[in-house]
Amino acid sequence: MSENNTLKNQLRLAAKGKNRSLAAKLNDVFDEVENAISQGVRHDEIVALLINDGLDFTLKSFRNTLFYLRKKKAGNKDKKTVAIKREPTKKQRVHTLDLPEKSPEHAAKDNKQNLDLKALSKLGASTKRTIN
């Protein structure tokens, strides 16, 4: 039983220790920070105060951590949303055309034209097709 109490005490001390993440440390003063922000205190002033208190934040890391903590505090609101499968609208529908099969003569002509374009592109010439 005494070992269990010792473990609990060690865990409590670890929770208050210096090896915690910046997010955990900011979470300790989160309500005060939010209150200061709502009173009009600028983020850079808050960062300066946090640095003086030993929390090594940059303005960007402070804002990212603040976003993370706000999202975490908001809870599972995002998980309650349900994806709704919708049919595509008229503008989103893709129309396909039934084109006749090309004759072997036309297919050979297209292949020759593609080969010519590849050869031209290797030479650095323009590969834009002209419409006859």
C-alpha positions in Angstrom: 0.0 0.0 0.0 2.8 2.4 0.8 4.4 1.7 -2.6 1.1 2.7 -4.3 1.1 6.0 -2.3 4.7 6.6 -3.2 3.9 6.1 -6.9 1.0 8.5 -6.7 3.2 11.1 -5.0 5.9 10.7 -7.7 3.3 11.1 -10.4 1.9 14.2 -8.8 5.4 15.7 -8.6 6.1 14.7 -12.2 2.9 16.5 -13.2 4.2 19.7 -11.6 7.8 19.2 -12.8 9.9 21.0 -15.3 10.0 18.1 -17.9 6.4 18.8 -19.0 5.5 20.0 -22.5 4.9 23.7 -23.2 1.3 22.9 -24.1 0.8 21.3 -20.6 2.4 24.3 -18.9 0.3 26.7 -21.0 -2.8 24.7 -20.1 -2.1 25.4 -16.4 -2.6 29.1 -17.1 -5.0 28.8 -20.0 -8.0 30.5 -18.3 -5.8 33.5 -17.3 -4.4 33.8 -20.8 -7.8 33.6 -22.4 -9.1 36.3 -19.9 -6.1 38.5 -20.8 -6.8 38.1 -24.5 -10.5 38.9 -24.1 -9.4 42.1 -22.2 -7.3 43.2 -25.2 -3.8 42.1 -24.2 -1.8 41.4 -27.3 -0.3 38.0 -28.0 3.3 39.3 -28.2 2.9 40.8 -24.7 1.6 37.5 -23.3 4.5 35.7 -24.9 6.9 38.1 -23.3 5.3 37.4 -19.9 5.5 33.7 -20.5 9.1 33.9 -21.4 9.9 35.8 -18.2 8.1 33.0 -16.3 10.4 30.4 -18.0 8.2 29.2 -20.8 10.2 29.4 -24.0 7.5 30.3 -26.5 7.8 32.1 -29.8 4.8 34.0 -31.1 4.1 31.3 -33.6 4.4 28.4 -31.2 2.2 30.3 -28.7 -0.5 30.8 -31.3 -0.3 27.2 -32.4 -0.4 25.9 -28.9 -3.3 28.2 -28.1 -5.2 26.9 -31.1 -4.5 23.3 -30.0 -5.7 23.9 -26.4 -8.8 25.7 -27.6 -9.6 22.8 -29.9 -9.0 20.3 -27.1 -11.2 22.3 -24.7 -14.0 22.5 -27.2 -14.3 18.7 -26.8 -15.9 16.3 -29.2 -18.1 18.8 -31.0 -16.4 17.9 -34.3 -16.9 14.2 -33.8 -20.7 14.7 -33.7 -20.9 15.9 -37.3 -22.2 13.3 -39.7 -21.0 13.1 -43.3 -23.9 13.3 -45.7 -23.5 11.7 -49.1 -25.1 13.9 -51.7 -25.8 13.4 -55.3 -23.8 15.7 -57.7 -25.7 18.8 -58.9 -26.2 19.4 -62.6 -23.0 21.5 -62.7 -21.0 18.7 -61.1 -22.2 15.9 -63.3 -19.8 14.7 -65.9 -21.2 14.0 -69.3 -19.7 11.4 -71.5 -19.9 11.3 -75.2 -20.3 8.2 -77.2 -17.7 8.6 -79.9 -17.3 6.2 -82.8 -14.3 4.0 -82.9 -11.5 5.3 -85.0 -10.6 3.4 -88.1 -7.0 1.9 -88.2 -6.1 4.6 -90.7 -7.0 7.4 -88.4 -5.4 5.8 -85.4 -2.1 5.4 -87.4 -2.3 9.0 -88.5 -2.7 10.1 -84.8 0.2 8.0 -83.7 2.4 9.4 -86.4 1.4 12.9 -85.4 2.2 12.1 -81.7 5.6 10.8 -82.7 6.3 13.9 -84.7 5.4 16.1 -81.7 7.7 14.1 -79.5 10.6 14.5 -82.0 10.0 18.2 -82.2 9.9 18.6 -78.5 13.3 16.9 -78.2 14.7 19.4 -80.6 13.2 22.3 -78.6 10.6 23.2 -81.2 7.1 24.2 -80.4 4.8 21.2 -79.9 1.5 23.1 -80.4 -0.8 21.4 -82.8 -2.4 23.4 -85.6 -5.9 22.5 -86.5 -6.4 21.9 -90.3 
